[in-house]
Amino acid sequence: MRNVDVMGDEYTCDYAIALRAVTTTDFMTAEVTMLPPATITTAANRIVNEVKHITRGLITQ
């Protein structure tokens, strides 16, 4: 989905991304995985700062 966001002093109209951490053994069923807060913060910051055209990251548990 596209969204209007502010990066620095400018408005941008780029995409948001949502990730959900899961564990699976058979790739048919999955359970939610709890990630440490530091891992979530690092992942969200890296996605927003390193992936072109992504301005917002949401990681759910």
mmCIF file of the N, C-alpha and C atoms, coordinates in Angstrom:
data_MODEL
# 
_entry.id   MODEL 
# 
loop_
_atom_site.group_PDB 
_atom_site.id 
_atom_site.type_symbol 
_atom_site.label_atom_id 
_atom_site.label_alt_id 
_atom_site.label_comp_id 
_atom_site.label_asym_id 
_atom_site.label_entity_id 
_atom_site.label_seq_id 
_atom_site.pdbx_PDB_ins_code 
_atom_site.Cartn_x 
_atom_site.Cartn_y 
_atom_site.Cartn_z 
_atom_site.occupancy 
_atom_site.B_iso_or_equiv 
_atom_site.pdbx_formal_charge 
_atom_site.auth_seq_id 
_atom_site.auth_comp_id 
_atom_site.auth_asym_id 
_atom_site.auth_atom_id 
_atom_site.pdbx_PDB_model_num 
ATOM 1   N N  . MET A 1 1  ? 0.837  -1.162  0.000  1.00 0.00 ? 1  MET A N  1 
ATOM 2   C CA . MET A 1 1  ? 0.000  0.000   0.000  1.00 0.00 ? 1  MET A CA 1 
ATOM 3   C C  . MET A 1 1  ? 0.888  1.232   0.000  1.00 0.00 ? 1  MET A C  1 
ATOM 4   N N  . ARG A 1 2  ? 0.486  2.244   -0.690 1.00 0.00 ? 2  ARG A N  1 
ATOM 5   C CA . ARG A 1 2  ? 1.240  3.500   -0.720 1.00 0.00 ? 2  ARG A CA 1 
ATOM 6   C C  . ARG A 1 2  ? 0.748  4.398   0.401  1.00 0.00 ? 2  ARG A C  1 
ATOM 7   N N  . ASN A 1 3  ? 1.655  5.217   0.909  1.00 0.00 ? 3  ASN A N  1 
ATOM 8   C CA . ASN A 1 3  ? 1.269  6.151   1.952  1.00 0.00 ? 3  ASN A CA 1 
ATOM 9   C C  . ASN A 1 3  ? 2.088  7.414   1.828  1.00 0.00 ? 3  ASN A C  1 
ATOM 10  N N  . VAL A 1 4  ? 1.536  8.495   2.348  1.00 0.00 ? 4  VAL A N  1 
ATOM 11  C CA . VAL A 1 4  ? 2.261  9.766   2.385  1.00 0.00 ? 4  VAL A CA 1 
ATOM 12  C C  . VAL A 1 4  ? 2.937  9.837   3.741  1.00 0.00 ? 4  VAL A C  1 
ATOM 13  N N  . ASP A 1 5  ? 4.216  10.120  3.732  1.00 0.00 ? 5  ASP A N  1 
ATOM 14  C CA . ASP A 1 5  ? 5.000  10.138  4.953  1.00 0.00 ? 5  ASP A CA 1 
ATOM 15  C C  . ASP A 1 5  ? 5.995  11.279  4.871  1.00 0.00 ? 5  ASP A C  1 
ATOM 16  N N  . VAL A 1 6  ? 6.629  11.585  5.973  1.00 0.00 ? 6  VAL A N  1 
ATOM 17  C CA . VAL A 1 6  ? 7.662  12.610  6.008  1.00 0.00 ? 6  VAL A CA 1 
ATOM 18  C C  . VAL A 1 6  ? 8.990  11.934  6.304  1.00 0.00 ? 6  VAL A C  1 
ATOM 19  N N  . MET A 1 7  ? 9.974  12.147  5.435  1.00 0.00 ? 7  MET A N  1 
ATOM 20  C CA . MET A 1 7  ? 11.331 11.663  5.670  1.00 0.00 ? 7  MET A CA 1 
ATOM 21  C C  . MET A 1 7  ? 12.249 12.873  5.604  1.00 0.00 ? 7  MET A C  1 
ATOM 22  N N  . GLY A 1 8  ? 12.876 13.185  6.730  1.00 0.00 ? 8  GLY A N  1 
ATOM 23  C CA . GLY A 1 8  ? 13.679 14.401  6.783  1.00 0.00 ? 8  GLY A CA 1 
ATOM 24  C C  . GLY A 1 8  ? 12.745 15.595  6.753  1.00 0.00 ? 8  GLY A C  1 
ATOM 25  N N  . ASP A 1 9  ? 12.962 16.484  5.782  1.00 0.00 ? 9  ASP A N  1 
ATOM 26  C CA . ASP A 1 9  ? 12.122 17.677  5.649  1.00 0.00 ? 9  ASP A CA 1 
ATOM 27  C C  . ASP A 1 9  ? 11.176 17.590  4.465  1.00 0.00 ? 9  ASP A C  1 
ATOM 28  N N  . GLU A 1 10 ? 11.040 16.412  3.858  1.00 0.00 ? 10 GLU A N  1 
ATOM 29  C CA . GLU A 1 10 ? 10.245 16.277  2.648  1.00 0.00 ? 10 GLU A CA 1 
ATOM 30  C C  . GLU A 1 10 ? 9.131  15.254  2.823  1.00 0.00 ? 10 GLU A C  1 
ATOM 31  N N  . TYR A 1 11 ? 8.027  15.482  2.082  1.00 0.00 ? 11 TYR A N  1 
ATOM 32  C CA . TYR A 1 11 ? 6.969  14.496  2.000  1.00 0.00 ? 11 TYR A CA 1 
ATOM 33  C C  . TYR A 1 11 ? 7.364  13.454  0.970  1.00 0.00 ? 11 TYR A C  1 
ATOM 34  N N  . THR A 1 12 ? 7.016  12.203  1.237  1.00 0.00 ? 12 THR A N  1 
ATOM 35  C CA . THR A 1 12 ? 7.233  11.139  0.266  1.00 0.00 ? 12 THR A CA 1 
ATOM 36  C C  . THR A 1 12 ? 5.923  10.399  0.064  1.00 0.00 ? 12 THR A C  1 
ATOM 37  N N  . CYS A 1 13 ? 5.782  9.780   -1.076 1.00 0.00 ? 13 CYS A N  1 
ATOM 38  C CA . CYS A 1 13 ? 4.614  8.953   -1.361 1.00 0.00 ? 13 CYS A CA 1 
ATOM 39  C C  . CYS A 1 13 ? 5.142  7.597   -1.815 1.00 0.00 ? 13 CYS A C  1 
ATOM 40  N N  . ASP A 1 14 ? 5.486  6.767   -0.854 1.00 0.00 ? 14 ASP A N  1 
ATOM 41  C CA . ASP A 1 14 ? 6.051  5.452   -1.142 1.00 0.00 ? 14 ASP A CA 1 
ATOM 42  C C  . ASP A 1 14 ? 5.258  4.382   -0.405 1.00 0.00 ? 14 ASP A C  1 
ATOM 43  N N  . TYR A 1 15 ? 5.834  3.218   -0.282 1.00 0.00 ? 15 TYR A N  1 
ATOM 44  C CA . TYR A 1 15 ? 5.103  2.054   0.218  1.00 0.00 ? 15 TYR A CA 1 
ATOM 45  C C  . TYR A 1 15 ? 5.389  1.757   1.682  1.00 0.00 ? 15 TYR A C  1 
ATOM 46  N N  . ALA A 1 16 ? 4.423  1.116   2.322  1.00 0.00 ? 16 ALA A N  1 
ATOM 47  C CA . ALA A 1 16 ? 4.586  0.577   3.667  1.00 0.00 ? 16 ALA A CA 1 
ATOM 48  C C  . ALA A 1 16 ? 4.707  -0.935  3.538  1.00 0.00 ? 16 ALA A C  1 
ATOM 49  N N  . ILE A 1 17 ? 5.356  -1.547  4.501  1.00 0.00 ? 17 ILE A N  1 
ATOM 50  C CA . ILE A 1 17 ? 5.519  -2.998  4.492  1.00 0.00 ? 17 ILE A CA 1 
ATOM 51  C C  . ILE A 1 17 ? 5.136  -3.538  5.866  1.00 0.00 ? 17 ILE A C  1 
ATOM 52  N N  . ALA A 1 18 ? 4.487  -4.692  5.880  1.00 0.00 ? 18 ALA A N  1 
ATOM 53  C CA . ALA A 1 18 ? 4.137  -5.352  7.141  1.00 0.00 ? 18 ALA A CA 1 
ATOM 54  C C  . ALA A 1 18 ? 4.720  -6.756  7.125  1.00 0.00 ? 18 ALA A C  1 
ATOM 55  N N  . LEU A 1 19 ? 5.386  -7.128  8.200  1.00 0.00 ? 19 LEU A N  1 
ATOM 56  C CA . LEU A 1 19 ? 5.962  -8.467  8.345  1.00 0.00 ? 19 LEU A CA 1 
ATOM 57  C C  . LEU A 1 19 ? 5.377  -9.119  9.578  1.00 0.00 ? 19 LEU A C  1 
ATOM 58  N N  . ARG A 1 20 ? 5.245  -10.425 9.522  1.00 0.00 ? 20 ARG A N  1 
ATOM 59  C CA . ARG A 1 20 ? 4.779  -11.163 10.683 1.00 0.00 ? 20 ARG A CA 1 
ATOM 60  C C  . ARG A 1 20 ? 5.719  -12.340 10.903 1.00 0.00 ? 20 ARG A C  1 
ATOM 61  N N  . ALA A 1 21 ? 6.274  -12.422 12.092 1.00 0.00 ? 21 ALA A N  1 
ATOM 62  C CA . ALA A 1 21 ? 7.211  -13.494 12.427 1.00 0.00 ? 21 ALA A CA 1 
ATOM 63  C C  . ALA A 1 21 ? 6.439  -14.740 12.833 1.00 0.00 ? 21 ALA A C  1 
ATOM 64  N N  . VAL A 1 22 ? 6.714  -15.856 12.162 1.00 0.00 ? 22 VAL A N  1 
ATOM 65  C CA . VAL A 1 22 ? 6.056  -17.123 12.476 1.00 0.00 ? 22 VAL A CA 1 
ATOM 66  C C  . VAL A 1 22 ? 7.085  -18.253 12.494 1.00 0.00 ? 22 VAL A C  1 
ATOM 67  N N  . THR A 1 23 ? 6.702  -19.344 13.137 1.00 0.00 ? 23 THR A N  1 
ATOM 68  C CA . THR A 1 23 ? 7.486  -20.567 13.150 1.00 0.00 ? 23 THR A CA 1 
ATOM 69  C C  . THR A 1 23 ? 6.649  -21.666 12.507 1.00 0.00 ? 23 THR A C  1 
ATOM 70  N N  . THR A 1 24 ? 7.291  -22.473 11.652 1.00 0.00 ? 24 THR A N  1 
ATOM 71  C CA . THR A 1 24 ? 6.582  -23.581 11.023 1.00 0.00 ? 24 THR A CA 1 
ATOM 72  C C  . THR A 1 24 ? 7.535  -24.754 10.843 1.00 0.00 ? 24 THR A C  1 
ATOM 73  N N  . THR A 1 25 ? 6.999  -25.945 10.888 1.00 0.00 ? 25 THR A N  1 
ATOM 74  C CA . THR A 1 25 ? 7.805  -27.135 10.636 1.00 0.00 ? 25 THR A CA 1 
ATOM 75  C C  . THR A 1 25 ? 7.412  -27.810 9.330  1.00 0.00 ? 25 THR A C  1 
ATOM 76  N N  . ASP A 1 26 ? 6.201  -27.575 8.855  1.00 0.00 ? 26 ASP A N  1 
ATOM 77  C CA . ASP A 1 26 ? 5.722  -28.252 7.654  1.00 0.00 ? 26 ASP A CA 1 
ATOM 78  C C  . ASP A 1 26 ? 5.311  -27.293 6.532  1.00 0.00 ? 26 ASP A C  1 
ATOM 79  N N  . PHE A 1 27 ? 5.406  -26.003 6.758  1.00 0.00 ? 27 PHE A N  1 
ATOM 80  C CA . PHE A 1 27 ? 5.033  -24.969 5.784  1.00 0.00 ? 27 PHE A CA 1 
ATOM 81  C C  . PHE A 1 27 ? 3.556  -24.997 5.409  1.00 0.00 ? 27 PHE A C  1 
ATOM 82  N N  . MET A 1 28 ? 2.764  -25.704 6.203  1.00 0.00 ? 28 MET A N  1 
ATOM 83  C CA . MET A 1 28 ? 1.322  -25.732 5.997  1.00 0.00 ? 28 MET A CA 1 
ATOM 84  C C  . MET A 1 28 ? 0.602  -25.019 7.144  1.00 0.00 ? 28 MET A C  1 
ATOM 85  N N  . THR A 1 29 ? 1.196  -25.061 8.315  1.00 0.00 ? 29 THR A N  1 
ATOM 86  C CA . THR A 1 29 ? 0.645  -24.387 9.478  1.00 0.00 ? 29 THR A CA 1 
ATOM 87  C C  . THR A 1 29 ? 1.748  -23.535 10.096 1.00 0.00 ? 29 THR A C  1 
ATOM 88  N N  . ALA A 1 30 ? 1.354  -22.532 10.837 1.00 0.00 ? 30 ALA A N  1 
ATOM 89  C CA . ALA A 1 30 ? 2.349  -21.646 11.441 1.00 0.00 ? 30 ALA A CA 1 
ATOM 90  C C  . ALA A 1 30 ? 1.847  -21.137 12.782 1.00 0.00 ? 30 ALA A C  1 
ATOM 91  N N  . GLU A 1 31 ? 2.806  -20.849 13.645 1.00 0.00 ? 31 GLU A N  1 
ATOM 92  C CA . GLU A 1 31 ? 2.503  -20.255 14.934 1.00 0.00 ? 31 GLU A CA 1 
ATOM 93  C C  . GLU A 1 31 ? 3.255  -18.938 15.049 1.00 0.00 ? 31 GLU A C  1 
ATOM 94  N N  . VAL A 1 32 ? 2.645  -17.992 15.737 1.00 0.00 ? 32 VAL A N  1 
ATOM 95  C CA . VAL A 1 32 ? 3.278  -16.692 15.941 1.00 0.00 ? 32 VAL A CA 1 
ATOM 96  C C  . VAL A 1 32 ? 4.543  -16.881 16.769 1.00 0.00 ? 32 VAL A C  1 
ATOM 97  N N  . THR A 1 33 ? 5.609  -16.190 16.385 1.00 0.00 ? 33 THR A N  1 
ATOM 98  C CA . THR A 1 33 ? 6.875  -16.233 17.108 1.00 0.00 ? 33 THR A CA 1 
ATOM 99  C C  . THR A 1 33 ? 7.105  -14.895 17.785 1.00 0.00 ? 33 THR A C  1 
ATOM 100 N N  . MET A 1 34 ? 7.460  -14.938 19.043 1.00 0.00 ? 34 MET A N  1 
ATOM 101 C CA . MET A 1 34 ? 7.774  -13.720 19.785 1.00 0.00 ? 34 MET A CA 1 
ATOM 102 C C  . MET A 1 34 ? 9.242  -13.364 19.554 1.00 0.00 ? 34 MET A C  1 
ATOM 103 N N  . LEU A 1 35 ? 9.483  -12.170 19.037 1.00 0.00 ? 35 LEU A N  1 
ATOM 104 C CA . LEU A 1 35 ? 10.842 -11.699 18.799 1.00 0.00 ? 35 LEU A CA 1 
ATOM 105 C C  . LEU A 1 35 ? 11.245 -10.710 19.883 1.00 0.00 ? 35 LEU A C  1 
ATOM 106 N N  . PRO A 1 36 ? 12.532 -10.653 20.202 1.00 0.00 ? 36 PRO A N  1 
ATOM 107 C CA . PRO A 1 36 ? 12.994 -9.648  21.167 1.00 0.00 ? 36 PRO A CA 1 
ATOM 108 C C  . PRO A 1 36 ? 12.774 -8.237  20.605 1.00 0.00 ? 36 PRO A C  1 
ATOM 109 N N  . PRO A 1 37 ? 12.442 -7.278  21.459 1.00 0.00 ? 37 PRO A N  1 
ATOM 110 C CA . PRO A 1 37 ? 12.218 -5.905  20.997 1.00 0.00 ? 37 PRO A CA 1 
ATOM 111 C C  . PRO A 1 37 ? 13.399 -5.330  20.211 1.00 0.00 ? 37 PRO A C  1 
ATOM 112 N N  . ALA A 1 38 ? 14.613 -5.656  20.582 1.00 0.00 ? 38 ALA A N  1 
ATOM 113 C CA . ALA A 1 38 ? 15.787 -5.144  19.858 1.00 0.00 ? 38 ALA A CA 1 
ATOM 114 C C  . ALA A 1 38 ? 15.822 -5.660  18.422 1.00 0.00 ? 38 ALA A C  1 
ATOM 115 N N  . THR A 1 39 ? 15.406 -6.900  18.210 1.00 0.00 ? 39 THR A N  1 
ATOM 116 C CA . THR A 1 39 ? 15.367 -7.474  16.856 1.00 0.00 ? 39 THR A CA 1 
ATOM 117 C C  . THR A 1 39 ? 14.322 -6.769  16.011 1.00 0.00 ? 39 THR A C  1 
ATOM 118 N N  . ILE A 1 40 ? 13.172 -6.509  16.590 1.00 0.00 ? 40 ILE A N  1 
ATOM 119 C CA . ILE A 1 40 ? 12.100 -5.818  15.870 1.00 0.00 ? 40 ILE A CA 1 
ATOM 120 C C  . ILE A 1 40 ? 12.552 -4.411  15.481 1.00 0.00 ? 40 ILE A C  1 
ATOM 121 N N  . THR A 1 41 ? 13.161 -3.701  16.417 1.00 0.00 ? 41 THR A N  1 
ATOM 122 C CA . THR A 1 41 ? 13.625 -2.338  16.152 1.00 0.00 ? 41 THR A CA 1 
ATOM 123 C C  . THR A 1 41 ? 14.675 -2.330  15.055 1.00 0.00 ? 41 THR A C  1 
ATOM 124 N N  . THR A 1 42 ? 15.639 -3.236  15.136 1.00 0.00 ? 42 THR A N  1 
ATOM 125 C CA . THR A 1 42 ? 16.694 -3.309  14.124 1.00 0.00 ? 42 THR A CA 1 
ATOM 126 C C  . THR A 1 42 ? 16.119 -3.618  12.750 1.00 0.00 ? 42 THR A C  1 
ATOM 127 N N  . ALA A 1 43 ? 15.225 -4.590  12.678 1.00 0.00 ? 43 ALA A N  1 
ATOM 128 C CA . ALA A 1 43 ? 14.634 -4.971  11.394 1.00 0.00 ? 43 ALA A CA 1 
ATOM 129 C C  . ALA A 1 43 ? 13.838 -3.820  10.782 1.00 0.00 ? 43 ALA A C  1 
ATOM 130 N N  . ALA A 1 44 ? 13.002 -3.169  11.579 1.00 0.00 ? 44 ALA A N  1 
ATOM 131 C CA . ALA A 1 44 ? 12.197 -2.059  11.063 1.00 0.00 ? 44 ALA A CA 1 
ATOM 132 C C  . ALA A 1 44 ? 13.067 -0.914  10.587 1.00 0.00 ? 44 ALA A C  1 
ATOM 133 N N  . ASN A 1 45 ? 14.088 -0.561  11.351 1.00 0.00 ? 45 ASN A N  1 
ATOM 134 C CA . ASN A 1 45 ? 14.993 0.524   10.948 1.00 0.00 ? 45 ASN A CA 1 
ATOM 135 C C  . ASN A 1 45 ? 15.752 0.176   9.680  1.00 0.00 ? 45 ASN A C  1 
ATOM 136 N N  . ARG A 1 46 ? 16.244 -1.043  9.573  1.00 0.00 ? 46 ARG A N  1 
ATOM 137 C CA . ARG A 1 46 ? 16.994 -1.428  8.370  1.00 0.00 ? 46 ARG A CA 1 
ATOM 138 C C  . ARG A 1 46 ? 16.103 -1.430  7.132  1.00 0.00 ? 46 ARG A C  1 
ATOM 139 N N  . ILE A 1 47 ? 14.871 -1.924  7.277  1.00 0.00 ? 47 ILE A N  1 
ATOM 140 C CA . ILE A 1 47 ? 13.958 -1.941  6.124  1.00 0.00 ? 47 ILE A CA 1 
ATOM 141 C C  . ILE A 1 47 ? 13.707 -0.517  5.643  1.00 0.00 ? 47 ILE A C  1 
ATOM 142 N N  . VAL A 1 48 ? 13.358 0.383   6.542  1.00 0.00 ? 48 VAL A N  1 
ATOM 143 C CA . VAL A 1 48 ? 13.035 1.762   6.159  1.00 0.00 ? 48 VAL A CA 1 
ATOM 144 C C  . VAL A 1 48 ? 14.255 2.479   5.588  1.00 0.00 ? 48 VAL A C  1 
ATOM 145 N N  . ASN A 1 49 ? 15.422 2.238   6.141  1.00 0.00 ? 49 ASN A N  1 
ATOM 146 C CA . ASN A 1 49 ? 16.620 2.959   5.713  1.00 0.00 ? 49 ASN A CA 1 
ATOM 147 C C  . ASN A 1 49 ? 17.338 2.343   4.514  1.00 0.00 ? 49 ASN A C  1 
ATOM 148 N N  . GLU A 1 50 ? 17.155 1.056   4.264  1.00 0.00 ? 50 GLU A N  1 
ATOM 149 C CA . GLU A 1 50 ? 17.945 0.385   3.232  1.00 0.00 ? 50 GLU A CA 1 
ATOM 150 C C  . GLU A 1 50 ? 17.151 -0.104  2.023  1.00 0.00 ? 50 GLU A C  1 
ATOM 151 N N  . VAL A 1 51 ? 15.835 -0.209  2.131  1.00 0.00 ? 51 VAL A N  1 
ATOM 152 C CA . VAL A 1 51 ? 15.030 -0.702  1.007  1.00 0.00 ? 51 VAL A CA 1 
ATOM 153 C C  . VAL A 1 51 ? 14.387 0.493   0.314  1.00 0.00 ? 51 VAL A C  1 
ATOM 154 N N  . LYS A 1 52 ? 14.686 0.637   -0.976 1.00 0.00 ? 52 LYS A N  1 
ATOM 155 C CA . LYS A 1 52 ? 14.144 1.767   -1.727 1.00 0.00 ? 52 LYS A CA 1 
ATOM 156 C C  . LYS A 1 52 ? 12.624 1.708   -1.786 1.00 0.00 ? 52 LYS A C  1 
ATOM 157 N N  . HIS A 1 53 ? 12.008 2.873   -1.715 1.00 0.00 ? 53 HIS A N  1 
ATOM 158 C CA . HIS A 1 53 ? 10.562 3.067   -1.857 1.00 0.00 ? 53 HIS A CA 1 
ATOM 159 C C  . HIS A 1 53 ? 9.751  2.504   -0.690 1.00 0.00 ? 53 HIS A C  1 
ATOM 160 N N  . ILE A 1 54 ? 10.392 2.212   0.443  1.00 0.00 ? 54 ILE A N  1 
ATOM 161 C CA . ILE A 1 54 ? 9.685  1.810   1.659  1.00 0.00 ? 54 ILE A CA 1 
ATOM 162 C C  . ILE A 1 54 ? 9.884  2.920   2.679  1.00 0.00 ? 54 ILE A C  1 
ATOM 163 N N  . THR A 1 55 ? 8.788  3.474   3.191  1.00 0.00 ? 55 THR A N  1 
ATOM 164 C CA . THR A 1 55 ? 8.906  4.568   4.151  1.00 0.00 ? 55 THR A CA 1 
ATOM 165 C C  . THR A 1 55 ? 8.389  4.198   5.524  1.00 0.00 ? 55 THR A C  1 
ATOM 166 N N  . ARG A 1 56 ? 7.763  3.033   5.646  1.00 0.00 ? 56 ARG A N  1 
ATOM 167 C CA . ARG A 1 56 ? 7.201  2.651   6.937  1.00 0.00 ? 56 ARG A CA 1 
ATOM 168 C C  . ARG A 1 56 ? 7.242  1.144   7.048  1.00 0.00 ? 56 ARG A C  1 
ATOM 169 N N  . GLY A 1 57 ? 7.664  0.653   8.197  1.00 0.00 ? 57 GLY A N  1 
ATOM 170 C CA . GLY A 1 57 ? 7.711  -0.780  8.427  1.00 0.00 ? 57 GLY A CA 1 
ATOM 171 C C  . GLY A 1 57 ? 6.948  -1.148  9.680  1.00 0.00 ? 57 GLY A C  1 
ATOM 172 N N  . LEU A 1 58 ? 6.178  -2.212  9.614  1.00 0.00 ? 58 LEU A N  1 
ATOM 173 C CA . LEU A 1 58 ? 5.429  -2.697  10.763 1.00 0.00 ? 58 LEU A CA 1 
ATOM 174 C C  . LEU A 1 58 ? 5.715  -4.179  10.899 1.00 0.00 ? 58 LEU A C  1 
ATOM 175 N N  . ILE A 1 59 ? 6.187  -4.576  12.065 1.00 0.00 ? 59 ILE A N  1 
ATOM 176 C CA . ILE A 1 59 ? 6.436  -5.981  12.333 1.00 0.00 ? 59 ILE A CA 1 
ATOM 177 C C  . ILE A 1 59 ? 5.497  -6.386  13.449 1.00 0.00 ? 59 ILE A C  1 
ATOM 178 N N  . THR A 1 60 ? 4.661  -7.387  13.183 1.00 0.00 ? 60 THR A N  1 
ATOM 179 C CA . THR A 1 60 ? 3.672  -7.804  14.171 1.00 0.00 ? 60 THR A CA 1 
ATOM 180 C C  . THR A 1 60 ? 4.063  -9.143  14.772 1.00 0.00 ? 60 THR A C  1 
ATOM 181 N N  . GLN A 1 61 ? 3.578  -9.366  15.972 1.00 0.00 ? 61 GLN A N  1 
ATOM 182 C CA . GLN A 1 61 ? 3.817  -10.644 16.645 1.00 0.00 ? 61 GLN A CA 1 
ATOM 183 C C  . GLN A 1 61 ? 2.506  -11.266 17.036 1.00 0.00 ? 61 GLN A C  1 
# 
